[in-house]
Amino acid sequence: MTPSLHATVSGKVQGVYFRAWVFDQAKSLGLTGWVRNLRDGQVEILAQGEAAALDALRQRLPGGSPLSLVESVEADMIDYDKAYNAFEIRG
């Protein structure tokens, strides 16, 4: 099991480069995992790495990308059964 940050972000977060922004934040913090759009308009994130870096990402999420409007962030630390080697943008 790998300690991971799982987050779901709501608001105007699709079609505003939010996933690309999360990708850049994660890469700059040395995190691995993924970000993807959900059918209900939210964005889901699973990030793995150092605890301080995960906390930094969690703190940055409410700000979002320049064009986004984040209404809420639900974020929890979980134990995930897969470890990732890179951070990727999924569909």
matplotlib code that plots the C-alpha trace (Angstrom):
import matplotlib.pyplot as plt

x = [0.0, 1.2, 0.2, -1.6, -3.6, -7.0, -8.9, -12.1, -12.4, -15.7, -16.6, -15.6, -12.7, -13.2, -12.2, -10.1, -6.7, -7.2, -5.8, -2.7, -2.3, -2.5, 0.0, 2.5, 2.0, 2.5, 5.6, 7.1, 6.5, 8.0, 4.7, 3.5, -0.1, -2.8, -5.5, -8.7, -12.1, -15.2, -18.5, -20.2, -17.9, -15.5, -11.8, -10.3, -6.7, -4.6, -1.1, 1.8, 5.1, 6.6, 4.0, 5.1, 4.7, 1.2, 0.2, 1.5, -0.6, -3.6, -3.1, -2.7, -5.9, -8.4, -6.5, -6.7, -5.7, -6.1, -9.3, -10.9, -13.3, -12.9, -15.9, -14.9, -12.1, -12.6, -9.1, -8.1, -5.0, -5.6, -3.6, -3.6, -2.7, -0.6, 2.5, 3.1, 6.4, 5.2, 2.3, -0.1, -3.2, -6.0, -9.2]
y = [0.0, 3.5, 6.5, 8.8, 12.0, 11.4, 14.6, 15.6, 19.2, 20.8, 24.0, 25.4, 22.9, 21.3, 23.1, 25.6, 23.9, 22.7, 19.2, 20.7, 23.0, 20.1, 18.2, 21.2, 21.5, 17.8, 17.7, 20.7, 18.9, 15.6, 13.8, 10.8, 9.7, 11.0, 13.6, 13.1, 14.6, 13.0, 12.8, 14.9, 17.9, 17.3, 16.6, 13.6, 13.5, 10.7, 11.8, 10.0, 11.2, 12.9, 13.9, 17.6, 17.6, 16.0, 18.6, 21.4, 20.1, 19.9, 23.5, 24.7, 23.0, 25.7, 28.3, 26.3, 27.4, 31.0, 30.3, 27.9, 28.6, 26.1, 25.8, 22.9, 20.4, 17.1, 15.6, 12.6, 10.6, 7.0, 3.8, 2.9, -0.5, 0.7, 2.9, 5.2, 6.1, 9.4, 11.9, 11.7, 13.4, 11.0, 11.5]
z = [0.0, -0.9, 1.1, -1.4, -1.6, -3.2, -4.1, -5.9, -7.0, -7.9, -9.7, -13.1, -13.4, -16.9, -20.1, -18.2, -18.2, -14.7, -15.3, -17.0, -14.0, -11.6, -13.7, -13.5, -9.7, -9.2, -11.4, -9.6, -6.2, -7.4, -7.1, -9.1, -9.9, -12.2, -12.7, -14.7, -15.6, -14.2, -16.1, -13.4, -14.2, -11.3, -11.5, -9.6, -8.5, -7.0, -6.0, -4.4, -2.9, 0.2, 2.8, 2.7, -1.1, -0.9, 1.7, -0.5, -3.4, -1.2, -0.2, -3.8, -5.1, -3.9, -6.0, -9.2, -12.7, -13.8, -15.7, -13.2, -10.4, -7.6, -5.4, -3.2, -2.6, -0.9, -0.1, 2.0, 2.6, 1.6, 1.2, -2.5, -3.8, -6.8, -6.9, -9.9, -11.5, -13.1, -13.1, -16.0, -17.3, -18.0, -20.0]

ax = plt.figure().add_subplot(projection="3d")
ax.plot(x, y, z, "-o")
ax.set_aspect("equal")
plt.show()
